[in-house]
Amino acid sequence: MERFTKLDDFQRQAWNLLFRATIEHSSAMRTPALATMDDRGIPRVRTVVLRKSETEKRSLYYFTDIRSDKCRELKHQPRASALFWDPRRHIQLRCTGQIDIHHGDDEAAVFWRDISKHGRKAYATEHAPGTPLGQYATGLPDNWSEQDLAATESYQDNFALLVHRIESMDALHLERDGHQRAEFHWESNQWRSNWVVP
C-alpha cells in the first residue's frame, strides 16, 4: 500500500475501510475489539461485529443483547474505544467516543426487521449472556428449531443497537520505509488532525 502524504487522505482511507468492512464479510475490520469500563474501573474487552458505518455522522453501529455486561457498563460509562486491524494493509484504527444504546425504539426496530432467524438466535436465549450454567447448554428455547421468523419477534425485547459516535481516531500505518501515525479529533464541529510519532 502506498504511503500517505496528506492527513485528509489518511482519514478518508480509514473511514473507507470501515465502510467496506460493513459490506465485505471477509474484512478483518468487520470484527473490532470493543473496550468498555465496568463500575469498578476495570477495562472489559470483547469482539463485536461492525454493522454499519456513517462517515458524515462519525458513527459506527453494533448489535448486542440489552442484558449483556457491555450494556450495563455503557450505562455507567458511555464512552468506549474500538480497535480495528487490517492485516493486509497494515492499518490499525483506534476509535473512541460515546455510545448511545437504542432499545425498543424506532432506530433499533429498523435494524431488527432485517435480521434473519439465524441472526436472531443471539437474542433468543432464555437467560442473560454470562449466566452460569450447571452443564453445557445453548440457552435457546427447546423449540427453537421449530420456530419460524414470525415466532422470533418477541426476542426483539433483548435486542439493542449501539451507536458509537466517534470523537477521536488514532490511525497507524505500518510500513517498511517508516511507520505513519495520525490523530484526528472532532472539535468545534470539525476534524482537527495532526501527524504524530508512530
Order of alpha helices (4+ residues) and beta strands (2+ residues): alpha-beta-beta-beta-beta-alpha-beta-beta-alpha-alpha-beta-beta-beta
